Amino acid sequence: MTQLSFSDVEFGAKRKQTWRDKFLTEMDKVAPWERLTALIEPGYPKGKGVRPPYALETMLRIHVMQQWFALRDPAMAETLYDMQSMRQFAGLSLARDGIPDETIILNFRHLLEENKLAERFLEEINTMLAERGLLLKQGTIIDATFIEAPTSTKHANRERDTEMHQAKRGNSVHFGMKAHIVTGAESGLDHSVKTTRADESDITQAHKLVHGEEQAVLGDADYTAVEKCEGTKHIKATWHVAMKPSKRKTIETESKRMSKTIEKLEHVKASVRSKVEQQFRIIKCQFGCRKTRYKGLDKNTA
């Protein structure tokens, strides 16, 4: 058993648990650490030189905290010095271990990106949730949201991120990317995500998001006529797509009785689709992805 330092004892004796303490304690219990580290291990350095690598699970825990709390590499390294709860979650101690610097944290993130492990992490977690009966896929909600990109021109060639693009929706102009997300209608859990430039139409990604075994797929008005697209013709699911406002106005003009029926139906569809909006709130508000954090689609997707 590792001997506790004075700071560890002092932290364990505190009377109040903060929101961060509770969150990290819960994630420590529910995350499938062994299954995730097994995916990284084949490509993780095993050298025992002058500077041996940190424990694989420690680096993974640091990486996920960096995403959860929207911290850049230097900020993550400094936070590990400042926050006992985060050191404890990572399995580090100032008395026993060194703290990984920003370069080590950066290199680990690049290792995950180069091996496209973020997608495999999501697949592994989905598999675990399905095994526990928590991830049901009979009903699926698909939607997309804009994630803005910084407009600064600090590149060597004085250009903005070439993988981002400008798009207009209504009276709003967006520069950045789109996150296309699939959420289970029953569970409210995400099981697939794709990213594109902001000018990419939502409907072009529909066939990449659904898995083909759904009984029903719900989407907003941007997916009108999706069942007729070449990529989705083979999907046997029933499509429940929101009616365009212009069509609703036409029906309202022609028949008030029919208009009330349509309004009730659209309200039911919208109430189910609201689950995907909750996921957008988590991504943007809790994980701080209102703007892109890195350059390029692949890094931001990861």
GIKAKA-V58684 format. One record per residue. N is the residue number from 1. OMEGA is omega in degrees with one decimal (* if undefined). Layout:
N;OMEGA + N;OMEGA
This chain:
1;-179.5 + 2;-178.9 + 3;-179.8 + 4;174.5 + 5;178.6 + 6;-179.5 + 7;177.4 + 8;179.8 + 9;-180.0 + 10;179.8 + 11;-179.5 + 12;-177.1 + 13;-177.0 + 14;-170.8 + 15;-175.3 + 16;173.6 + 17;178.9 + 18;176.1 + 19;-179.7 + 20;178.8 + 21;-178.1 + 22;-179.2 + 23;-178.8 + 24;177.1 + 25;179.8 + 26;-179.1 + 27;177.3 + 28;-177.7 + 29;-169.8 + 30;-176.5 + 31;-179.7 + 32;-171.7 + 33;-177.7 + 34;-178.1 + 35;-178.9 + 36;179.5 + 37;178.5 + 38;178.4 + 39;-176.5 + 40;-168.5 + 41;-178.3 + 42;-178.2 + 43;-176.7 + 44;-178.2 + 45;-177.3 + 46;-176.4 + 47;177.7 + 48;-177.5 + 49;-178.9 + 50;-178.6 + 51;-177.9 + 52;-178.3 + 53;174.2 + 54;178.7 + 55;-175.7 + 56;-177.9 + 57;176.6 + 58;-178.9 + 59;177.8 + 60;179.1 + 61;176.7 + 62;-178.5 + 63;-178.0 + 64;175.2 + 65;177.7 + 66;178.8 + 67;-177.8 + 68;-174.3 + 69;173.3 + 70;-177.6 + 71;173.0 + 72;-176.0 + 73;179.1 + 74;-179.3 + 75;179.0 + 76;179.8 + 77;-179.3 + 78;-179.8 + 79;177.9 + 80;175.4 + 81;-172.6 + 82;-168.6 + 83;178.6 + 84;-178.7 + 85;-179.3 + 86;174.5 + 87;-179.5 + 88;178.5 + 89;-179.0 + 90;-178.2 + 91;-179.4 + 92;175.7 + 93;179.0 + 94;-178.1 + 95;-173.4 + 96;-169.1 + 97;166.7 + 98;178.2 + 99;179.5 + 100;178.0 + 101;-174.2 + 102;179.5 + 103;179.0 + 104;178.8 + 105;177.9 + 106;-177.8 + 107;178.4 + 108;178.1 + 109;178.6 + 110;177.1 + 111;178.8 + 112;-178.3 + 113;-177.8 + 114;-179.3 + 115;179.2 + 116;-175.5 + 117;-179.7 + 118;178.7 + 119;179.9 + 120;175.1 + 121;-178.8 + 122;178.2 + 123;-178.5 + 124;178.7 + 125;176.8 + 126;177.7 + 127;179.3 + 128;179.4 + 129;178.6 + 130;178.5 + 131;-179.4 + 132;177.6 + 133;-177.7 + 134;-176.4 + 135;178.8 + 136;-172.7 + 137;179.6 + 138;178.4 + 139;-174.7 + 140;174.8 + 141;177.2 + 142;179.7 + 143;179.6 + 144;177.6 + 145;176.9 + 146;168.6 + 147;-174.0 + 148;174.6 + 149;178.0 + 150;-178.1 + 151;-179.2 + 152;-178.4 + 153;-176.4 + 154;177.6 + 155;177.7 + 156;-179.7 + 157;175.8 + 158;178.9 + 159;173.7 + 160;-178.7 + 161;-175.1 + 162;179.1 + 163;175.1 + 164;-178.2 + 165;179.2 + 166;178.3 + 167;-179.8 + 168;175.1 + 169;-174.2 + 170;178.0 + 171;-177.2 + 172;176.6 + 173;-177.8 + 174;171.1 + 175;-179.4 + 176;-175.1 + 177;174.9 + 178;171.4 + 179;178.6 + 180;-170.9 + 181;175.1 + 182;-179.5 + 183;177.3 + 184;-178.6 + 185;-179.8 + 186;-172.1 + 187;-173.8 + 188;-179.5 + 189;178.2 + 190;174.9 + 191;176.5 + 192;177.3 + 193;174.9 + 194;176.1 + 195;177.4 + 196;171.2 + 197;-174.7 + 198;-176.8 + 199;-179.9 + 200;-179.6 + 201;-179.7 + 202;-171.9 + 203;-179.0 + 204;-177.9 + 205;-173.4 + 206;-176.5 + 207;178.7 + 208;-174.3 + 209;-177.8 + 210;-178.3 + 211;173.6 + 212;-178.7 + 213;-179.6 + 214;171.6 + 215;-179.9 + 216;176.7 + 217;-180.0 + 218;177.9 + 219;178.8 + 220;-172.9 + 221;178.3 + 222;-179.4 + 223;178.9 + 224;-179.8 + 225;-179.1 + 226;-177.8 + 227;179.9 + 228;-179.1 + 229;-175.9 + 230;-175.8 + 231;-175.1 + 232;-178.7 + 233;-176.3 + 234;-176.7 + 235;-174.6 + 236;-177.6 + 237;173.9 + 238;-178.5 + 239;176.7 + 240;-175.2 + 241;-179.7 + 242;179.1 + 243;179.5 + 244;-179.7 + 245;-178.8 + 246;179.3 + 247;178.5 + 248;178.6 + 249;178.6 + 250;178.9 + 251;179.8 + 252;178.8 + 253;-175.0 + 254;-175.4 + 255;179.4 + 256;179.6 + 257;178.2 + 258;179.9 + 259;179.8 + 260;177.7 + 261;178.6 + 262;-179.2 + 263;178.4 + 264;-179.8 + 265;-179.8 + 266;178.1 + 267;178.5 + 268;180.0 + 269;-178.9 + 270;-179.6 + 271;177.0 + 272;-178.8 + 273;-177.2 + 274;-180.0 + 275;-180.0 + 276;177.0 + 277;176.4 + 278;178.6 + 279;177.2 + 280;178.6 + 281;179.9 + 282;-178.7 + 283;-173.4 + 284;-174.7 + 285;-176.8 + 286;-179.1 + 287;172.7 + 288;-178.1 + 289;172.7 + 290;175.5 + 291;178.1 + 292;-177.1 + 293;-176.7 + 294;176.3 + 295;177.6 + 296;-177.5 + 297;-174.6 + 298;-178.3 + 299;-179.5 + 300;176.2 + 301;179.6 + 302;*
